[in-house]
């Protein structure tokens, strides 16, 4: 398993990093779901995303519009 570093801007405008272990590089949507589960565990449990199934990358869009969280990069940890 590979460890991946996800760089993102949090809701305070501060760049933060979280590390996740996956077999392959996570997509933006996968990374958004992992970040939401870590930072917003209650929201991750609830199905509050009415965009799911209607647009591409619904978690990425909802994190940005509802929580001001934007993923900047996904890179492997050396």
C-alpha positions as CSV (number, residue, x, y, z in Angstrom):
1,X,0.0,0.0,0.0
2,X,1.2,3.5,-0.9
3,X,0.8,6.5,1.4
4,X,-0.5,9.7,-0.3
5,X,-0.3,13.2,0.9
6,X,-3.3,15.4,0.2
7,X,-2.6,19.1,0.3
8,X,-5.7,21.3,0.8
9,X,-6.9,24.7,1.9
10,X,-9.1,24.4,5.0
11,X,-12.1,26.6,5.9
12,X,-9.8,29.2,7.6
13,X,-7.7,29.6,4.4
14,X,-4.7,27.7,5.9
15,X,-2.9,25.1,3.8
16,X,-3.1,21.7,5.6
17,X,-1.9,18.2,4.8
18,X,-3.5,14.8,5.5
19,X,-2.0,11.5,4.7
20,X,-4.0,8.5,3.6
21,X,-3.0,4.9,2.6
22,X,-4.4,3.6,-0.7
23,X,-3.3,1.0,-3.2
24,X,-3.3,3.6,-6.0
25,X,-3.5,7.3,-6.3
26,X,-6.9,8.5,-5.1
27,X,-9.0,10.6,-7.4
28,X,-10.1,14.1,-6.3
29,X,-13.5,12.7,-5.4
30,X,-11.9,9.9,-3.3
31,X,-9.6,12.3,-1.6
32,X,-12.5,14.7,-0.9
33,X,-14.5,11.8,0.7
34,X,-11.5,10.9,2.9
35,X,-10.9,14.5,4.0
36,X,-14.6,15.0,4.7
37,X,-14.6,11.8,6.9
38,X,-11.6,13.0,8.8
39,X,-12.6,16.7,9.3
40,X,-16.4,16.5,9.2
41,X,-17.2,13.0,10.5
42,X,-20.9,13.8,11.2
43,X,-21.4,15.2,7.7
44,X,-19.7,12.2,6.2
45,X,-22.2,9.9,8.0
46,X,-25.2,11.8,6.8
47,X,-26.3,11.9,3.2
48,X,-26.5,15.6,2.8
49,X,-25.2,15.8,-0.7
50,X,-28.1,16.3,-3.1
51,X,-25.6,16.6,-6.0
52,X,-24.6,13.0,-5.9
53,X,-25.5,11.2,-9.1
54,X,-26.3,14.5,-10.9
55,X,-22.8,16.1,-11.3
56,X,-19.2,14.9,-11.5
57,X,-17.2,15.0,-8.2
58,X,-20.1,16.0,-5.9
59,X,-18.1,15.7,-2.7
60,X,-15.3,18.0,-4.1
61,X,-17.9,20.6,-5.1
62,X,-19.8,20.4,-1.8
63,X,-16.6,20.6,0.3
64,X,-15.7,23.8,-1.6
65,X,-19.1,25.5,-1.6
66,X,-20.4,24.4,1.8
67,X,-17.1,24.2,3.8
68,X,-14.6,26.3,1.9
69,X,-12.2,23.3,1.6
70,X,-10.3,23.0,-1.6
71,X,-7.9,20.2,-2.5
72,X,-4.7,21.5,-4.1
73,X,-2.7,18.3,-4.8
74,X,-2.3,14.6,-4.2
75,X,1.3,13.3,-4.1
76,X,3.0,10.1,-3.0
77,X,4.9,10.2,0.3
78,X,8.5,9.2,-0.4
